[in-house]
């Protein structure tokens, strides 16, 4: 039911639910159905061992997620990844940096390049340790978990890092988990109780076969066109793609080198303009970046993507501006500040600004976390109908 509900929500949400972590939640959530015992109410004391096939599928999901993320960066041909300078831009150009991301952005070039090497080593090397003997598997899981923790400390990527960390837990075994699991939560099966039913092999084996073949096909596609054995997998992926349950991954294939922010402003006379302040995305240069994960403010995220294109390429943004001119309470509730509390403005416009982190000296003087300069017009003046 949880999987079906989220699939429905993600489908209806369209652009606002088109993120890779939405796909990851659907894929991991679907596999988790078969990881759990086949029973209505959870009774840990009766739970038998989970299916090894499903455990391996979740390991494969973690492998695909991490390895693909490293491959797409190199396959894109982006010179910033190849010359190891991408992280000099990343912290200030990512959608919603944290205040720790500001400090990370001040680190010297040599450290940023060293960090980039470490990231590639983890994304391209650690996934292969997932299928290694237990001690090496633990090492691979620890490396992946360390990278995820560093990412969530410097940027707000919603539940993506937490979900990846949850997948890393599956790399551990009972011997390790007993040491970190609260003793009061540990249960033992009573001799008089029969173990809970597991999913039958007639269900698990076909699902495992489809997931394994399609997932390996997606990884193989990173190195060139699909052919031979992978053609049926590509057909299956295309036909059932709307379920978003066997997905390809790969974040930040091309590094954004400039941070452009859309500032929406209203006016009653066309001369004096007042900005609408968003709750989380950069606007006021003096406002400190916040920690908000695992929450995702989807409007703020979409504003980051909208700034990469034009207003005409983002029809939802035009609808958003129309709602502001109408004074829609539901839309205004998504904003931090409504500069027109009495009635909506007569005119609306959007300007595009280039934002940069300040440095230590600039922040000591002005107290600002950001500095900005006007780049161009994003949306010309529009007016509401009288």
N, C-alpha and C positions, 0 to 999 in steps of 0.2 A: 504493500500500500504506500509506503514512504517513497519507494522508487517511482511508482505511477503518479503520485501527487507531484513530485518534483519534476518529472518529465512533462506533465501537463503545464506546470508553472513556467518551466523553461521554454516550452513551445509558445505559450501565449505571450511571454515576455519579449520574444523576438530579439531586437538589438540589445535590450537591456539584460538578457540572459544568454548572450552569445560568447561567453568567456570560456577559456580552456578549463578552469576549475569547476565550472558547471558541468562540463563533459566528464571531468575526472570524478566528480561526486556521483554522477549517474552510473559510470562504469564500475567504480568501486562499490557503490551501493547495490548494483545488480549482482555482482559476485558475492557480496556479503550475504545475500539471501541464501545462498547454498553453503556458505561457511557455517551458518547457524544450524542448530539442531532442528529437526522437523517437528516442532511442537508449538502450541499456541502461547503458553506462558513459560518464560525462561525459568529453569530450575537448575542452577549451576551444578548442584550435587549429582544430578542425573545426566549431565551432558557428557557424551562420549568424545573421543578425539575427533577433531574436524577432518574433513576430507583432504587428503594430501594433494589431490588434483587441484582443488580450489586454492589451497595455500600456494601451490606453484603458479597458478594463474594470477594471483595477487602479487607474487614476486615478479612475474613477467610484466605486470602492469607497472610496477615501480621501475623495473629495468627500462621499459619503453619510454616512460615519462622522463627519466633522467638522461638516458643515452640520446634520445631524440633532441632534447634541449641543447646538448652539446653539439650534436651533428649539424643542426640547422644553422648555428652560428658560423660554422666553418663553411658550410655549403652555400650560404648566402653570398659569399665573396665580399662581405662588408670589411673594408680595410681597418676599421676600428677594432674589430675582433682579431684580425690577423696580426696587427702590430701591437696588440695588447693594451690599447689606450681606451677601450670602450668604457671601463669603469670610471674614467675621469669625467665622463658625461652622465653616466647612469644615475648617480645618486640625486642629481638635481633635475633630470629630465623624466624620471619615473613618475607614474601617475600621481601617487600620494606619498611623498617621502615622510619619514618621521623626523623628529628633531635629532635623533642619533644619525640619521642619514645626512643631515647638515654637517655634522662633525666628520663623518666618513668622507664627505666631499672635499674636506680641507686637507686630506692626507696627501703626501708628496707623490709625484709621478712614479717613482721607483716602487713605492708600496702598492700603488694601483696596478701596476704591471705584474707585480708578484702575486697580488690577489687574483688577477685574471688567470695566471698560470695555475694557481691552486684550484680555481673554479673549473677550468678545463680538465684538470687531473681528476677531480671528483666526478664531474658529469660524464666523462668519457671512460674513466677507469674503474671507479667504484661500482658501477652497475654490474660489471662482470663478476665481482666478488659475491653478488647475491646468490649465485649458484655454486659457490665454492664450499669447501668444508666449513664447519661451524665457526671456528675462530676467525677465519678469513671473512666469513659472512658477517660476523659481528663487526669486524673492522670496516667493511664496506658500509654497513648500516650506520655506524658511528660517523663516518665521513659524510654520508648523505645528510644525516641529522644535523651535523655541525653546519653544513652549508645552509640548510633550511632555517636554522635558528639565526644565523647571520643575516639572511635575507629578511626575515620577519622583524628583526631589530632595526633595520635601516629603511624598510618600506612597508606600506600597508597593502598586502596582497590577500586580503580577506581571509577565507578559510583554507586557501591553497596550501600554505606551508604546514598548517596543522593537520590537514588531511594526508599530506606526504609523510609527516612524522608518524601518523597513525599506521601507515603502511610499513614504516620502518620497524614498528613494534613486532610485526609478523616475522621479522628476521631473527628474533630471539627465540629461545626454547624455554621449557618449563624450569630447567635448572637455574637459568638466569632470572626469569620472572619471579621465582619464589623468593629471591633475595631482595627484590625491590617492591613486590606486591605486599600491601598491608596484611599482616597475619590474620586479622579478623575477617578478611574477605576470602581467605583460602578455605575451600571446602573439600571434603572427601566423600566419595560415593559410598553409601551404605551397602553392605552385602545383600540386604533384603530388597534393594531397589534395582529394578532393571534399568539399564541405560536408555536414554532417550533415542528415539528413532532417528536415523540419518537419512539423507536423501538417497534414493536408490541409484545404483550405478547406471541404470538405463536412462536416467536424467542427467547425471553428472558427465558421463563420457561424451555424449554429443555436444553438450555445451562447452566442455573443455577443448574438444577438437576444433570447434568453430572459432573460439576465442584465441586459441594458440595459433592456428593457421593465419587468421586475419591479422593478429597482432604482429607476428613475424613478417607478414607481407608488408605491413606499414613500416616496420623498421627497415626492411630490404629496399623499400621505395626511396629511402633517404639517399641511396647510393646509385640510383638510376631507374629507368622505366621498369615496370613490372613485366614479367614474361613467364611463359611456361606454367610452372606450378602455381604461381601467384595470380594468374588471371582469374580463376574462379573466386579467389579471395577478394579481389578488387571488385568483381561483380556483386558479391554478397555485401561488401561494404557500401557500395553505391545504393543498392536496393533497400538496405535497412539503415541507411545513414540517418534517417529522421528520428530513429530511436536514440541516437547519440550515446550508444552503449559500448561500442568498440571504436575508439577514437585515436587519431594521431595527435601528437603533442610537439611542443617546441616553442619556448618563449624567447622573445627578444632576438629573433633571427637577424634583424638589422637594428643597430643602435641609433636611437634618436639623439641628435647632437644639439638641438635647440629646444628650449621649453617655451612654447607659445601658449598663452592663456587667453581665453575669451572673457572679456569683461562686459557684462550686459548692463546697460544704463537706461534710465527712463527720464522723461522730462515733460513738463506741462507747457513750456513756451518754446521749446526747440533751441534754447540758449543755455540754460542751466541744467546740467545733467547730474543725476545721482545714481551711484552703482547699486546693483543687487549683490549682496554678499552671500556666497555659498557657505555651507556648514563646514566643509572639510577641504576643498581644493584651495590652492593658493589664490589669494585675492589681495587683502590688506597685507602690505609688505611687512608690517610689524607683528603679525600674528604668528606665533610659534607653531610649526608643524606638529601634528598630534599623532598619538597611537589610537587607532580605532578598530584594528583587526580583532576578531574575525568578522566584524560587521563590514558590509560593503555598501557604501552610498552609491547606488548605481547611477544616479543622475550625475554626480561629481565625476565618476569614472567616464561616463559617456562624453562629458565636456572635454576631457583630455583627448579622446579620439576625434571629437568634432574639430578640435584645433588643428589636427593633422590634415584636414581637408577644407572644403568650403561649405558655406551654409546650404548651398543648393545640393551638395552631396549628402546632407544630413537632414532629410525631411522632418525628422522628429524634432530637430532644433527649431524649425520654423513653427511647428505646432506649439512647442514650449513657449516661444515668444508671444504667440497669439494668446495663450492662456494667461500670460502675465498682463497683457493688455486688457484681458477680460477680468482680471483680479480673481482668478480661480483659487479658492481657499486650499484645495487639495494640493495644488502645485506650489503655492506660496509656502505651505507647510514644509516643503522640502528645502527651503532656503533658511539661512541664518538670519538675514535681515531684509525686511521689506521697507524700502525707503518711502513708500507711498501707502501708509496704513489707512488713510481715510478713503481714498478712491484710487483706482489705477491711473497711471499716467496717460497722457494723450499720445505721446511719442515714445518709441523704443529704438535703440540701436545697439550694436555690438562692435567692440573694438578688439583688435588683436595686439597683445603686448608680448614682448620677449622678457622672460623672467630669468634671473640668475641668482644663485646663492651669493650673499655677501661673504666677505672674508672676516677674519677675527678683528682686524683694525676697523673696518667699516661698521661692524656690529657694535663695537665698543663706543663709537662716536654717535651713531644714529639709533642703535637698539633694534635695527631691522634685520630680519632673517633673509629677506629678499631685496633685490633691486630690479627695476623694470624700466623699459622704454617702449614707447608706442611703435608698433611695427606697421600696421595697416588697418584698413577698415575690414571688418568681417561681415557685418550685415548693415546695409544702408538704413536710413531712418524709415521706420514704418509707423503707421498711426492706426488708432482704433476708430471704428466707424461710430459716428455720433447717432 
